[in-house]
Amino acid sequence: MDRLRLLAVDSDDLAILSAYCQDAVVTLRDCRYRPRERQFVVEMNRFVWETAEGISRFRLFRKAEYERRRAVLHFDRVQSVKRTGLDAADGDQVLVLLAIRFTPTDAPSGTVELVFAGGSAIRLDVEVIEAQLSDVGGAWSTWARPEHDRSDPSA
């Protein structure tokens, strides 16, 4: 499959982008705010959901094979960044991205929230939604498919 490139300019677009980023693995060091550029960048190992849905969970005698890809997600027109439940001194913290949400404040401004497993989050105050997700490397195989409690709306 070709490399993914998505652009989000409204909350509907952001919901689609969130679905493609679900279960991405990142370290806190890979989450950087560039105040001069007013940009927030997240480098991630994205689970490739778009191919996983067509693979049966188990094949005869072995588990199904899935993929991850290196990807970069960036938000422009970011005014400030706040972190909750994260130790800023520990850049090696491994985070699993569950969802990306938008809450409008004074439209089109609002807060983009990156929600991670374990209750931690990064909140971006933005002028408008302006985000891009791009795969930047080839895929590699993984045998693990993320599982979620379907009764939890954040999962």
Summary of the structure (lengths in Angstrom):
residues: 155
radius of gyration: 15.9
end to end distance: 25.9
largest distance: 55.5
contacts: 422
relative contact order: 0.26
helix: 14%
strand: 51%
